[in-house]
Amino acid sequence: MIGPTSAVLIGLVAILIFGPKKLPELGKAAGKTLREFKNATAGLADDDEKDKEKDQKKDSSL
């Protein structure tokens, strides 16, 4: 877990490396990437549930 001091230090280093004008763009891009990843993994979980339901129906019909 990152403490408050570590978070501030990471923020300062990020400002030094990327500059204050670039940080909002990087944050937006990171958020968009995480959102897309979350949606993709949710789709995979839904597919797994559908496959399990198909297998259960198949086993019950035998």
Backbone as CSV, one residue per row, in Angstrom:
resi,resn,N_x,N_y,N_z,CA_x,CA_y,CA_z,C_x,C_y,C_z
1,MET,0.841,-1.182,0.000,0.000,0.000,0.000,0.883,1.240,0.000
2,ILE,0.492,2.227,-0.765,1.262,3.460,-0.864,0.744,4.446,0.179
3,GLY,1.655,4.958,0.962,1.298,5.949,1.966,1.208,7.330,1.355
4,PRO,0.729,8.315,2.137,0.579,9.670,1.609,1.912,10.305,1.189
5,THR,2.962,10.035,1.933,4.266,10.596,1.588,4.765,10.031,0.265
6,SER,4.595,8.744,0.075,5.012,8.114,-1.177,4.205,8.646,-2.353
7,ALA,2.912,8.850,-2.155,2.062,9.361,-3.226,2.505,10.763,-3.643
8,VAL,2.835,11.612,-2.669,3.301,12.959,-2.974,4.624,12.897,-3.722
9,LEU,5.514,12.042,-3.289,6.811,11.900,-3.945,6.648,11.421,-5.391
10,ILE,5.788,10.459,-5.606,5.527,9.960,-6.959,4.932,11.077,-7.814
11,GLY,4.021,11.860,-7.245,3.432,12.982,-7.976,4.466,14.013,-8.374
12,LEU,5.372,14.340,-7.464,6.426,15.316,-7.773,7.358,14.807,-8.867
13,VAL,7.710,13.551,-8.799,8.579,12.971,-9.833,7.857,12.987,-11.187
14,ALA,6.560,12.671,-11.177,5.795,12.689,-12.430,5.757,14.090,-13.021
15,ILE,5.583,15.099,-12.178,5.576,16.487,-12.670,6.934,16.851,-13.253
16,LEU,7.994,16.426,-12.599,9.333,16.722,-13.103,9.600,16.039,-14.446
17,ILE,9.133,14.808,-14.583,9.406,14.045,-15.800,8.526,14.516,-16.964
18,PHE,7.223,14.619,-16.741,6.286,14.886,-17.832,5.887,16.355,-17.951
19,GLY,6.006,17.115,-16.898,5.575,18.509,-16.924,4.114,18.634,-16.547
20,PRO,3.728,19.750,-15.962,2.357,19.911,-15.464,1.300,19.958,-16.580
21,LYS,1.670,20.341,-17.793,0.695,20.418,-18.877,0.333,19.045,-19.422
22,LYS,1.252,18.106,-19.345,1.054,16.779,-19.932,0.322,15.819,-18.976
23,LEU,0.366,16.067,-17.657,-0.212,15.138,-16.687,-1.716,14.898,-16.860
24,PRO,-2.543,15.934,-17.092,-3.975,15.647,-17.291,-4.239,14.728,-18.485
25,GLU,-3.472,14.910,-19.557,-3.633,14.045,-20.724,-3.256,12.600,-20.392
26,LEU,-2.171,12.440,-19.631,-1.750,11.091,-19.233,-2.790,10.442,-18.324
27,GLY,-3.350,11.214,-17.413,-4.390,10.696,-16.526,-5.622,10.264,-17.296
28,LYS,-6.024,11.069,-18.265,-7.190,10.737,-19.082,-6.937,9.458,-19.872
29,ALA,-5.742,9.346,-20.441,-5.399,8.156,-21.225,-5.358,6.906,-20.341
30,ALA,-4.812,7.052,-19.139,-4.757,5.912,-18.216,-6.163,5.484,-17.806
31,GLY,-7.026,6.445,-17.527,-8.406,6.123,-17.161,-9.149,5.426,-18.285
32,LYS,-8.955,5.905,-19.503,-9.602,5.291,-20.668,-9.117,3.856,-20.866
33,THR,-7.820,3.652,-20.686,-7.249,2.317,-20.831,-7.806,1.361,-19.782
34,LEU,-7.878,1.818,-18.540,-8.424,0.974,-17.473,-9.899,0.655,-17.712
35,ARG,-10.659,1.627,-18.199,-12.081,1.412,-18.481,-12.252,0.360,-19.573
36,GLU,-11.455,0.452,-20.637,-11.530,-0.526,-21.717,-11.132,-1.917,-21.230
37,PHE,-10.107,-1.979,-20.399,-9.676,-3.269,-19.843,-10.782,-3.877,-18.981
38,LYS,-11.415,-3.054,-18.174,-12.497,-3.527,-17.311,-13.651,-4.070,-18.148
39,ASN,-14.022,-3.351,-19.199,-15.105,-3.808,-20.072,-14.738,-5.109,-20.775
40,ALA,-13.499,-5.239,-21.196,-13.067,-6.460,-21.881,-13.079,-7.656,-20.939
41,THR,-12.613,-7.471,-19.709,-12.608,-8.579,-18.756,-14.023,-8.934,-18.329
42,ALA,-14.915,-7.951,-18.269,-16.314,-8.246,-17.942,-16.930,-9.094,-19.053
43,GLY,-16.586,-8.789,-20.294,-17.080,-9.578,-21.424,-16.576,-11.009,-21.375
44,LEU,-15.337,-11.199,-20.959,-14.792,-12.557,-20.831,-15.512,-13.333,-19.730
45,ALA,-15.800,-12.668,-18.626,-16.504,-13.326,-17.523,-17.905,-13.728,-17.963
46,ASP,-18.579,-12.875,-18.740,-19.911,-13.202,-19.245,-19.854,-14.410,-20.166
47,ASP,-18.832,-14.471,-21.012,-18.684,-15.610,-21.915,-18.476,-16.898,-21.137
48,ASP,-17.691,-16.847,-20.063,-17.462,-18.028,-19.237,-18.761,-18.508,-18.601
49,GLU,-19.588,-17.585,-18.131,-20.863,-17.956,-17.518,-21.775,-18.612,-18.541
50,LYS,-21.806,-18.095,-19.764,-22.639,-18.674,-20.805,-22.181,-20.087,-21.142
51,ASP,-20.866,-20.295,-21.193,-20.330,-21.627,-21.472,-20.703,-22.611,-20.372
52,LYS,-20.643,-22.175,-19.124,-21.010,-23.050,-18.006,-22.480,-23.420,-18.067
53,GLU,-23.332,-22.439,-18.423,-24.765,-22.727,-18.532,-25.031,-23.742,-19.643
54,LYS,-24.329,-23.604,-20.773,-24.482,-24.554,-21.865,-24.070,-25.949,-21.431
55,ASP,-22.962,-26.047,-20.698,-22.479,-27.348,-20.224,-23.473,-27.972,-19.251
56,GLN,-24.059,-27.173,-18.379,-25.026,-27.688,-17.416,-26.280,-28.201,-18.126
57,LYS,-26.755,-27.467,-19.126,-27.933,-27.902,-19.886,-27.639,-29.188,-20.642
58,LYS,-26.427,-29.281,-21.171,-26.020,-30.458,-21.930,-25.957,-31.681,-21.009
59,ASP,-25.376,-31.506,-19.800,-25.260,-32.609,-18.848,-26.630,-33.054,-18.330
60,SER,-27.543,-32.126,-18.142,-28.860,-32.476,-17.613,-29.714,-33.190,-18.647
61,SER,-29.443,-32.965,-19.927,-30.221,-33.626,-20.966,-29.754,-35.062,-21.212
62,LEU,-28.573,-35.390,-20.735,-28.044,-36.751,-20.951,-28.639,-37.683,-20.012
